[in-house]
Amino acid sequence: MPNENISQRYVEVSAEALPLFCPTPAISLWSAHPRVAIPVEKLGEARCPYCGTLYKFKGELPHGHH
């Protein structure tokens, strides 16, 4: 995932980024909010409740375990 800062409002993610958490490791800790899981794999997109960043899944959504 490319470097982003806390003011970025839209991020595309792929299966390699799962499980997804916000803030991502690319964000400086001094400007970060508490770490929260982002369930982007459930609906294809999800918004962080703290900073409002919209995460959209790019590619085919993963299938559940059998």
C-alpha positions, 0 to 999 in steps of 0.5 A: 500500500502506498504511503498515506497520511491521516488526512487522506480520505480514500485508500484502495486495499488488496487481499495482501492488506488483510486483516486491515487496521486503521491507522496503517503502519505508514501513518506516523504514530504522533498523529494517529488515533487508536488502532481499529479493525476495518472490516473492508472484506465484508462489504467491499468498503468500510470507513474508519470511525475515527478519521473517516478514511474510506477503505475500498477493497480492490479485486475479488473479495475473499471467500469464507472458510468452509 
